[in-house]
Every structure is written in C-alpha cells, then in structure tokens.
Amino acid sequence: MNQQAINILKTHQLSITVSRSSVLTLFLKSKKALSYTTIEHKFSDKFDRVTMYRTLTLFIEKGIIHTIPTSDNTTLYALCKNECTEGHHHDEHVHFICDDCGTTTCLSETNIPKIKLPKGYTAAEIQMVVKGVCERCI
C-alpha cells in the first residue's frame, strides 16, 4: 500500500482498506482528472461497481477529491488540496479541458476571480472551466 494514501486516509479518519488505498494511489499518481470509467476499468478485476461508487462518494464527502463539470455532462474527479475538509471544498481554481486530446487538468495556480453575486444569492461552490489546447497538443 502507498504510504501517502494511508496517511491521507488516517488524516480523514477513514478505515484503511485495499479499495480506498488503491483508488487514492491512482489519484496520487495521475497528473490529470479521471473519469469514473477510467477508474472502473483500472480496478474492474479487483472491486465491484458499488465499492467504486461508494469509495468515490466518500472521498468527495471527506474533502479528498472533488468533481469537475464537463461539457458532455459527465463527471471527472481530481484530488483536492489540503484546504478542503469534510463537506467544504475549497478547490476554487480553473479546470482546463483540451479540445484536442480531451484531457482535463486542474490549474491550481490559476485562481477563479472574485465573483460578486446579486443580493439574495449565496454561492456554495464556484467552478470555472476553460477550454482550449493544452501545452502537449500545441
């Protein structure tokens, strides 16, 4: 088991299981956001779909991963930064989707500009997606 994955699970007071450690290790090794299909294919011979779904849902609830919207209404998942906690995601950075290769990347160093909402509106989460061509495809 990956020690960094074990430490994250301990920090979030989660039981250390093979499925949780394996999924978290995949996210730690990935430089891009992952789709459910990608995750499922990686572990289809080890864990059932229900285990995968529950693991991802738990990681979202605990502030370990966050979701990224896409133009085709699928969901991508990426690791949260340390500022995220249970029920409070603070991944307010830009997500970049490459039109050529389809890769979605968290641009953590690029913050979303401050948004001033009209009176009576309260933001629970802010997400920004930028589409274009990534550095590998230029």
N, C-alpha and C positions, 0 to 999 in steps of 0.2 A: 504494500500500500504506500501511496505517496505521502510523505510526512507533511508537506504543506497542506494537502487536502485534509489530513487528520487534524491538523491544528485549526483549520477553518471550522470543521465540524465541532471540535471541542469548544471553540470560541462562541459558537452559536448554540451551545448546549444540546447538540444532536447526538444520538447514538451513532457510533461508527459502524457502518455496515459496508459490505463489499460493493453493493449497488451505489450507495451515496459516494463512497470514496472513488469509485471508478468514473462516475459521471463528473464529479468535481475535478478529477485529474484531467479528463478530456477538456474541460473548460480552461484549466490552467495551462494546458499545452497549446490550445488554439489561439491564434492571433486574430481570429475573426468571429463574428456572431455565428451561432449554429442553429439550424432548423431542427424541429422535432424529428423529422425524417432522417436527418443525418445522425442524430443521437441514437434513434431507434435502430438504424442499420448497424451502427457500431456495436451495439450490445444485444442484438436480436437473438443471438445464440446463448446469452447469459441470463437475461432478465425479461420478464413479460412486459407487455404494454402498460398494464396497470401500475406496476412497480416504477416504470419510467415516468409515467404521468404524475404519480404521487411524489416522486423524488423532485421533479421539476417544480411542481406546485409548492412543495415545502421549501425549496430553495428560494423561490420568489417571496413567499411569506416571511422568511427569515432574513431577507435582505442580502442573500448570497449571489443571486442572479437577477437580472431584470429583463423585461421584454422589450422588443424593438418592433415598431409597426413597419409594415411593408406596403408597397403599392398594390400587391395582389391579395391583400388581407390574410396572408399567412403570418405566423409569429416567429420571430427569431429570438434567441436567448444569448445573453452575454454576461460575463462576470461583473458584479457590482464593485465599486470602490469601497474602501474601508468606512466611508461616511454613512453608508446605508445600514439601517438597523431593521429590526423586525417591524414590518408594517410601514416603514418610512424609507422610501427610495429617494436618494439624492443624486441620481445619475443624470444631472441636467447638463448634458454635453451633446454635441452634434453626432448623429449617426450618418455615415456616408455610404450610399449604395452605388456601386459601379454599374453603369449601363452596359459595359462590355462583358465583364466576367461575372456580374451578379453578386459579387462579394459585398457583404455589409460589414463595415468597420466602425468601431467606436473611436471617435476623435476626442479623447479625454481632455486633451489640451485646448480644445476649442469649446468655449462655454456658450450657452444659449444667452442671447441678450436679455436683459431685464424686461419683463412683459408687464405692462400696466393694464390691468383689466378694468372694465367699467364698474361702477358702484353696484354692489349686489352680487358680484361674481367672485368666487374663491377657487383658485387653482389647487388641485390635489397633486398633479403631476404635470410636468412640461416635457414634451419630446419634440425634437427637431430632426428632420430627415433631409439631407442634401443628396441630390442625385447628380451624377456626372461620370467622369472617367478617373479611375484610381491611378496611382503612381506606377503600378506594374503594367497597366494597359496603355499608357501614353506612348 
